[in-house]
Amino acid sequence: MGKPYKFLPKQYSSATAVDIFGDYVVTFVGVKPGELYEEPLQFILKSKLLADGYKKFFQFMWDHCDEK
């Protein structure tokens, strides 16, 4: 069984993604499900305060998006 996943409504879709693990936040620019732009960018930030803030933001979105 795979991990559960959800998508934002189409009108909020963008070519960006965020991954949060430990005290790290990785922002990807130039990615969509099944698609990678020719020159994607990644920004890696290490900050417990930032990661905790993103985790709360993610939890809010998770709680308010429909399961697919």
C-alpha positions in Angstrom: 0.0 0.0 0.0 1.4 3.4 -1.0 1.4 6.5 1.1 -1.8 8.6 1.0 -1.7 11.7 -1.2 -3.8 14.7 -1.9 -3.7 17.5 -4.5 -4.6 21.2 -4.2 -7.5 22.3 -6.3 -6.4 22.9 -9.9 -6.7 26.7 -9.6 -4.0 26.6 -6.9 -1.6 24.4 -8.8 1.9 25.7 -9.7 5.3 24.4 -10.9 6.7 24.3 -7.4 6.9 21.7 -4.6 8.2 21.8 -1.0 9.7 18.9 1.0 10.2 19.1 4.7 12.4 16.8 6.7 13.9 17.3 10.1 15.1 20.9 10.2 15.4 21.2 6.4 13.0 22.8 3.9 13.6 22.0 0.2 11.8 24.2 -2.4 11.7 22.8 -5.9 10.9 25.2 -8.8 10.1 23.8 -12.3 8.4 20.6 -11.3 4.9 19.2 -11.7 3.5 15.7 -11.2 5.1 13.7 -14.0 7.0 16.7 -15.5 10.4 18.2 -14.9 11.3 21.5 -16.5 14.5 21.8 -18.5 16.4 23.7 -15.8 14.7 23.1 -12.4 15.9 24.9 -9.3 16.2 23.7 -5.7 16.7 25.8 -2.6 17.7 24.0 0.6 17.3 25.9 3.9 18.1 24.5 7.4 16.1 26.1 10.1 14.0 24.4 12.8 11.8 27.5 13.1 11.1 27.5 9.3 10.6 23.8 9.1 8.1 23.8 12.0 6.2 26.7 10.3 6.0 24.8 7.0 4.9 21.6 8.8 2.0 23.6 10.4 1.1 25.1 7.0 1.2 21.6 5.4 -1.0 20.1 8.1 -3.6 22.8 7.5 -3.6 22.1 3.8 -3.7 18.4 4.4 -6.7 18.7 6.7 -8.6 20.8 4.1 -7.9 19.0 0.8 -10.0 16.2 -0.5 -8.4 12.7 -0.8 -7.8 11.5 -4.4 
